[in-house]
């Protein structure tokens, strides 16, 4: 990923260096730091029909009418399920 940081012995390494060129010995720690981004997903309010963007830590509530019933949008991609 573009924003990952690779650290070796407390030093941040450049992105263009292949890992095999570092000559990492046994017992050496190679750390990969990744910043986690939280996505906001769109929901529809059942009372007023407003689209509300919610993240995982947000309260489930419409911001315009304070309604507590929100519906998730349907997917636009084709889904096929194989049931037995």
C-alpha positions in Angstrom: 0.0 0.0 0.0 1.2 3.5 -0.7 0.9 4.8 2.9 2.5 1.9 4.7 5.7 2.5 6.6 8.3 -0.3 6.8 10.6 0.0 9.9 13.8 -1.9 10.5 15.6 -1.4 13.9 13.6 1.8 14.6 14.4 3.4 11.2 11.8 4.1 8.5 12.9 2.6 5.2 12.4 4.1 1.7 9.7 2.7 -0.4 11.8 1.8 -3.5 14.2 -0.6 -1.8 13.4 -4.3 -2.3 13.3 -6.2 1.1 15.7 -8.9 -0.1 18.4 -6.2 -0.5 18.3 -5.3 3.2 20.0 -8.6 4.3 17.8 -9.1 7.3 19.3 -11.6 9.8 17.5 -14.1 12.0 15.8 -12.5 15.0 15.7 -9.0 13.4 12.3 -7.4 13.7 10.7 -5.9 10.5 7.7 -3.8 11.4 5.0 -2.6 9.0 3.0 0.5 10.2 -0.4 1.1 8.7 -2.7 3.9 9.4 -6.3 2.6 9.7 -8.9 4.7 8.0 -12.5 4.5 9.0 -15.0 4.6 6.1 -18.3 6.4 6.3 -21.1 4.4 4.8 -24.4 6.0 3.5 -27.7 5.1 5.2 -31.2 6.4 4.5 -33.4 7.8 7.2 -36.8 6.1 7.4 -38.6 9.3 8.6 -37.3 12.1 6.3 -35.4 10.1 3.6 -32.2 12.0 4.1 -28.9 10.3 3.3 -26.7 10.1 6.4 -23.0 9.1 6.4 -22.1 7.1 9.4 -18.8 5.8 10.7 -18.5 2.8 12.9 -18.2 4.8 16.2 -21.1 7.2 15.3 -24.5 7.1 17.0 -27.2 5.6 14.8 -29.3 8.7 14.4 -30.4 11.0 11.6 -28.8 14.4 11.8 -31.8 16.4 10.4 -34.8 14.8 12.1 -33.1 12.8 14.9 -34.8 9.6 13.7 -33.3 6.3 15.0 -34.3 4.0 12.1 -31.8 4.0 9.3 -31.7 1.7 6.3 -28.5 0.6 4.5 -28.5 1.2 0.7 -28.7 -1.8 -1.6 -25.6 -2.8 -3.5 -25.4 -1.9 -7.2 -23.1 -4.8 -8.1 -24.4 -8.2 -9.3 -24.4 -10.8 -6.5 -24.8 -14.6 -7.0 -25.1 -17.0 -4.2 -24.6 -20.8 -4.5 -26.9 -22.6 -2.1 -27.0 -26.3 -1.5 
